[in-house]
Amino acid sequence: MKLIVGLGNPGREYENTRHNMGFKVIDKFADSLGVDIDKSDFKGLFCRTKFYDEDIYLLKPQTFMNLSGQSVLAFINYFKIDIEDVIVIYDDLALSPGKIRLRLSGSSGGQKGMQNIIDLLKTDQIKRIRIGIGEPTYGIIDYVLGKPSKDEQVLIDEAQDKAVNALKEILKKDFHSAMSKYN
């Protein structure tokens, strides 16, 4: 059983912001599988589905970004999901728009939602897919909570599509196969 977590902020005002890359990838992945994220519990929105005979949960924490670990911890504790079966998707300032990076582990790189997950799960051995949003040209908070330009959005949409395909590769084969194909 796998848990795929997309990070973002709940609410219409954050819907199309740079900080909601994880939510967007989860939504696109769910759409590609023909499922709705229609359950609410564990401080998040989620659904259960199958892909290549693998049971998977899709989770969008509703705690706001910086407290995402609360939802993830509650979810994995309730469903007894192993940490090695968790994949987290989030935005990354260090990658330019259109780029994605898959990693098996490591620091949060300053991404506070991922840091909260690392802190609460007490490990940095968490698989992740980072979606590039580029370096800010003004204050970080205003930048990540802002909406990309039309040119950036085209690149970000491509990155989100790559992330969906990477998830499918992970579920069909494994994480290493997806890393070699999409990094």
TAQUIWO-V384919 format. One record per pair of residues at least 6 apart in sequence whose ideal C-beta (glycine too) atoms are under 6 Angstrom apart, sorted by the first residue. I is the first residue (numbers start at 1). J is the second residue. D is the distance in Angstrom with one decimal. If there is no record, write none. Layout:
# TAQUIWO-V384919
i: {I	I}
j: {J	J}
d: {D	D}
This chain:
# TAQUIWO-V384919
i: {1	1	2	2	3	3	3	4	4	5	5	5	6	6	6	6	6	6	7	7	7	7	8	8	8	9	9	9	10	14	16	17	17	18	18	18	18	19	19	19	21	21	22	22	23	24	25	25	25	26	26	28	28	29	29	30	30	32	33	35	35	37	37	37	38	39	39	42	42	42	43	43	43	43	44	44	44	44	44	45	46	46	47	48	49	51	52	52	54	59	61	61	63	63	65	66	66	67	68	68	68	69	69	69	72	73	86	87	88	88	89	90	90	90	91	91	92	92	93	95	95	96	96	97	97	97	97	97	98	98	98	99	100	100	100	100	101	102	102	102	102	102	103	104	105	105	106	108	108	108	118	127	129	131	136	148	162	166	166	169	169	169	170}
j: {55	81	56	85	57	81	86	58	87	59	72	88	22	23	25	26	60	89	22	68	90	113	20	22	23	19	64	65	62	20	147	145	147	91	133	144	148	91	144	145	91	131	89	90	60	160	89	160	163	58	60	160	164	164	167	37	58	164	49	47	49	45	47	58	47	46	47	71	74	75	62	63	70	71	59	60	61	62	71	60	57	59	58	57	56	171	171	172	171	75	68	71	70	71	113	112	116	116	113	116	117	116	117	120	117	120	126	127	126	128	129	111	113	114	131	133	130	132	135	101	132	132	134	132	134	152	155	156	155	158	159	132	131	159	162	163	130	129	178	179	182	183	128	127	124	125	124	114	115	118	124	175	163	159	143	156	182	178	182	177	178	181	178}
d: {4.5	5.9	4.6	4.8	4.8	4.9	4.8	5.4	5.0	4.8	5.7	4.7	3.3	5.0	5.4	3.3	5.4	4.7	3.7	5.2	4.1	4.3	3.7	5.2	3.4	5.9	5.4	5.3	4.5	5.7	5.3	5.2	5.8	5.7	4.2	5.0	5.9	5.7	4.3	5.8	4.0	3.9	4.2	4.7	5.3	5.4	4.8	5.1	4.6	5.3	5.5	5.7	5.0	4.9	5.6	5.5	5.7	5.9	5.6	5.4	4.6	5.1	4.7	5.8	5.9	5.2	5.9	5.6	4.3	4.5	5.9	5.0	5.5	4.1	5.1	5.8	4.5	5.2	4.1	4.7	5.7	4.5	5.4	5.3	5.9	4.9	5.4	5.5	5.4	5.8	4.4	3.4	5.1	5.3	4.1	4.5	5.9	5.9	4.0	5.4	5.8	3.8	4.1	3.6	5.2	4.6	5.8	4.7	5.9	4.7	4.7	5.6	5.9	5.6	5.4	4.7	3.8	5.8	6.0	5.9	2.9	5.1	5.2	5.4	4.9	4.6	4.0	5.2	3.3	5.4	5.1	3.9	5.7	5.1	5.1	5.3	4.7	5.4	5.8	4.6	6.0	5.7	5.4	5.8	5.4	4.5	5.9	4.0	3.8	5.8	5.0	5.7	5.1	5.1	3.5	5.6	5.9	4.6	4.5	5.8	4.0	5.9	4.6}
